[in-house]
Amino acid sequence: MNRLGRKASETLIEMAPSADDDIAVLTKFKLLQSEGEESNGPLCETLSTAGSEVPSSSEIDKRHQSKDSIFFRDGVRRIDFVLSYVDDLNKEWEKKLERRKEFESNLQKAGLELETEDKKESEDGKIYFVKIHAPWEVLITYAEVLNIKVPIKENDIPSMVENPLDCMLTPFRLPEKVMHPEPDYFTAPFSKEKQELYLINDESTFFSPSMRNRIVNYILTRCPYGTEEGKKKFGIKRLLNNGTYSAAYPLHDCQYWKKASDPNCDNERYTLYMEWARFLRFYKEQPLDLIRKYYGEKIGIYFAWLGFYTEMLFLAAVVGVICFLYGLFTMDENMSSKEICDPAIGGEIIMCPLCDRECEYWRLNTTCESSEYSHLFDNVATLFFAIFMGIWVTLFLEFWKRRQARLKYEWDLVDFEEEQQQLQLRPEYEAKCTQKKKNPVTQEMEPYLPLTSQAVRFCISGTTVLFWVSLIIASMIAVIVYRLAVYAAFASLMENAQTLQPISGLLTPQLATSVTASCLNFVIIMILNFIYERIAIWITDMEIPRTHMEYENRLTMKMFLFQFVNYYSSCFYVAFFKGKFVGYPGAYTYMFNRWRNEECDPAGCLIELTTQLTIVMAGKQIWGNIQEAIVPWICNWWGRRKARNNPENLYSRWEQDHDLQTFGALGLFYEYLEMVIQFGFITLFVASFPLAPLLALMNNILEIRVDSWKLTTQYRRPVAAKAHSIGVWQEILNGMAILSVVTNAFIVAFTSDMIPRLVYYYAYSESDNSPMSGYINNSLSVFLISDFPERNKPKTNTENFVICRYRDYRYPPDHEKKYLHTMQFWHILAAKLAFIIIMEHVVFIVKFFVAWMIPDVPADVKAKIKREKYLTQKILHEYELEKLKERLCQGDKRATEKEFIATEGRMELSRAM
């Protein structure tokens, strides 16, 4: 095949670094001129300067050409990337001009073709646009460098047998053309030497737009633009940072709300908007193959994971709602709340003051409503749901591995290894590391960071992270101090304010303190998040990670550690510390010897944990959706307000995309982080709030459409990138799944009242007809008011109470072991510890058994992978054999009969294997 015959003798691909260039970053095209050949040969004509396009502007009547196009002015060459800049006349104007001139010249030397739109042609008359086109020769060169897989034969493996129940899922299906926009092929890594092997029907469409922008971006990130301060400078990222260019982005293929007038346009953006990005399509499946084709595998795998996570949440939400309904329907049968609400029992029990001096004695039945609501979440179903969620999270992770394995096969990522990314150094790493050493694998000199420099940078980074984690803990302590300080104020206010009397039963001082503290904590969380995000990026940049994957992993661990402490610390406090170290009347414990530690409600602390979890979780989701949807929409509306007055044919495709928001290299990082934090809420503390999976499900149904809507309509098209998994997030999810078993076991044991009730039921109940009657009186100890020290004694005792009750298991004042723990306390403690050990072991055994039973790769996928590898090898071997036969027939002396026999033998061996 002579597809490159015309230019094969004119170009030479040089991958090694030049002698005067310390950084091998660019594959250079060099002209090989024969003697007497003029310097303006065919290739030089192709690599036109920015001001001389092919064909010339005089040949095209631009007045009759719509600018809403993704092609050069000739209507043939596709725009693969766009650079924009503002020609501002400041003190660095000349330096920026020189950088642009050198950079664009080097892009042309690399084979790219440029076309510049003058600022007079732009909507605001200020912005220049440089359109970039990658010709066929550049595409095939870098397709080989990037190991891009391309079709060699249509897949002939039979599809899976249809499920008879599929007809029931028809309302949720999308049209076949949307779900599978192109046929399934056997693929092989591209090689310039074997072009006849590939299914190349049309050179202009053989590489998809996402592949093309990935190749151009690879060149842009490695193209040099000069030497400054004795160092070689290169890469579009640096030029964006120093203001030489204002933006760099690939184009969307059309407007999202209507199809393009150009018949050559695929209109994939329009299809994605109509079938995927609109909220009214929330019940439909996602067109993952089209998402992958348009945005690349990395974004495709995110939406596949988010969709699968949402599907699995449906089961957890259903079980959670059933557990909640059980609590709702058995609320009237709850003996504890009955006794608390009974005027003859709860109305006669006088409780000790909840704060020193200012608080008064109070009757137990004032907490009647809160004790009834507490039963919604603190009942026998809580234990079942905690165990169920421990198994659910294992099923979710194991089935996701299987789904991920199927996607790897369908998206040609089976042989894609992270090592490919490891070999690609970050341009920032190459620029900042001036020392070089030999790579033991490639045997080439490459930059490296000395161990001493790494150690210093890691020390600074670690210290910074510890400082910010400590700052979070300090802020949490400040919120605790707030809770302790304002409780007395709320108690005094609610007692004296007549307007609050109608809701005094529902809005207790404990609940008022908890709600306001939760809201304050949420505000602090948001502020610290905003600041720390920038600090985390700064310290990760300072560490100078070697590869993009290493950079993302380091940033992920820093951000997750911070967010974990930031979001969950308050929940951990309420679940495991509040009410556990209170002391008893006359011997209370104090924080900083000033503020008395909080007590739990007589019905338990679980309702407060539920309140805390609901406010933080719901607040985060609402705020996240506002940030993701409303803010970009307002920014884009403001940026396009002038363009709305212009005719469509004057508002060019590159200007329309320029006015959109930038998705950024860390765009997906924040999406994953948001979902993983949510995953923590529904697993770590789910025993306290069975409705958490339902909230997460409702949020995720909205999240999928919000993410798709903003990506399709509000953001510039991201550069396509490959990924065969969700990366380090998988390990984080595994770790949280294991931790969730421990936290839920402790919540059931120490935060809920289940274990004390069970111990009373089986060991201390005095009634055979109603085993739980008398539980409240049994769970409250007696204190003699005259034993109060002056520091704790209330200012007034108008009703001359002699004793008061408090929540604990201690001997009464007339006992010889006055105020010491009773034997029942130790029985309950032993039961709690035994429950934790038993529950953890049972759930862990079931989890690991389920994980062992479910293979990571489905059997049919394994068979297909083997079949495809065999057929691909067979096709390649047959191709090599045919080429060898041609060489023998043409009398090529280098092609020997022994080589022919060896090739045939290799084919036979492949078949046998």
Secondary structure, DSSP 8 states (H G I E B T S, - for coil): --TTTTTTTTEEEE-S--TT-S-----EEEE---TT--SS-HHHHHS--TT--SS-GGGS-GGGS-S--SB-TTSSSB--EEEEEE---STTHHHHHHHHHHHHHHHHHTT-EEEEE-GGGSSSS-EEEEEEE--HHHHHHHHHHTT-EEEEEE--S------GGGGGGGGG---HHHH--S--EEEEE--GGGGGGS--S-HHHHS-HHHHHHHHHHHHTT-EEEEETTEEEE-HHHHHHTTS-SEEE---SS-TTS--S-TT---HHHHHIIIIISGGGTTS---HHHHHHHH-HHHHHHHHHHHHHHHHHHHHHHHHHHHHHHHHHTGGG-HHHHHHH-TTTTTT-EE--SSSSS---EEGGGGHHHHHHHHHHSSHHHHHHHHHHHHHHHHHHHHHHHHHHHHHHHTT-TT--HHHHHTSB-HHHHHH---EEE-TTT--EEE---HHHHHHHHHHHHHHHHHHHHHHHHHHHHHHHHHHHHHHHHHHHHHH-GGGGGGTTTS-HHHHHHHHHHHHHHHHHHHHHHHHHHHHHHHHHHH--SBHHHHHHHHHHHHHHHHHHHHHHHHHHHHHTTTTS-EETTEE-EETTTEE----BTTBSHHHHHHHHHHHHHHHHHHHHIIIIIHHHHHHHHHTTTGGGS-GGGS-HHHHHHTSB---TTHHHHHHHHHHHHHHHHHHSGGG-TTHHHHHHHHHHHHHHHHHHIIIIIB--------SS-THHHHHHHHHHHHHHHHHHHIIIIISSHHHHHHIIIII---SSSTTTTHHHHHEEEEEGGG--TTTS-S--TT---EEEEES-B--TTSTTTTSB-HHHHHHHHHHHHHHHHHHHHHHHHHHHHHHHS-SS-HHHHHHHHHHHHHHHHHHHHHHHHHHHHHHHTT-TT--HHHHHHHHHHHHHHHH-
